[in-house]
Amino acid sequence: MNTKEIGEYGEDCAAKYVAELGYRVLERNWRYKKAEIDLIAMDGETLIIIEVKTRSYQWYGQPEDSINTKKEAFLIDAANRYMEQINHDWELRFDIISVLIQKSGAPQIKHYQDAFFGGL
């Protein structure tokens, strides 16, 4: 698999995972300026912005280790725009889903709820 295919596979796994949790996926790969929100979902009345990081190896750390404050700022900006677009003015949460593809091809998923604070 190339990098794009690995990313798409991880996002597919993450979307399936959150659906199994009972979340309703609203958007996939929603873009605003330089930011892309991998998944936008609802858990009850809570809007969840989900960043998915997928790797097929751990040589440079866990997938979630690659999320820095600059990426968080892009996600916060995009989340603000999305909330304006849909007139959402209640609870918001930022989650990270880490997908590590095992040698067997099976995904190892870690879900970090409230991974960072958006300051909204």
Secondary structure as UniProt FT lines:
FT   HELIX           3..20
FT   TURN            21..22
FT   STRAND          24..32
FT   TURN            33..34
FT   STRAND          35..43
FT   TURN            44..45
FT   STRAND          46..55
FT   TURN            59..60
FT   HELIX           63..66
FT   HELIX           69..86
FT   STRAND          92..101
FT   TURN            103..104
FT   STRAND          107..112
FT   TURN            113..114
//
